[in-house]
Amino acid sequence: MDADPFETVAVEVIESPCVLVCSIDTDTGWCLGCGRTRDEIRRWTTIDTAARRAVMAVLPERMAVLEG
């Protein structure tokens, strides 16, 4: 039997944490809107799921520092 060219494949997607407030804090180097570094923002679409999860895991702590 031939493979179905329209077969649906489950893909895990991690949305971007961007909230369209793109301004970098000069003391920390983190975005004031999402908490990512410039490098993390720049590479977001090219890093794998594990790397995105790692970044997402530190964002709440970074945002607490920025908001504190």
C-alpha positions, 0 to 999 in steps of 0.5 A: 500500500502506498503512503498517504501523501496527506497523512497528518503528522503530530508536531510539537510546537512551542509558541514564541513568548514574544509579546511585542514589547521589544526593548532590551534591558541594558543591565541584564541584556533581557527583553523587557517583554519576554525575558529572552536575550538578543541571541535567544530571540534571533535564534528562536526559529532555528533552535530545537524543541529542547532548547526552546523548553530550556529558554522557556523554563528560565523566563519566569525567573528573568521576568520576576527580576525585571519586574522586581 
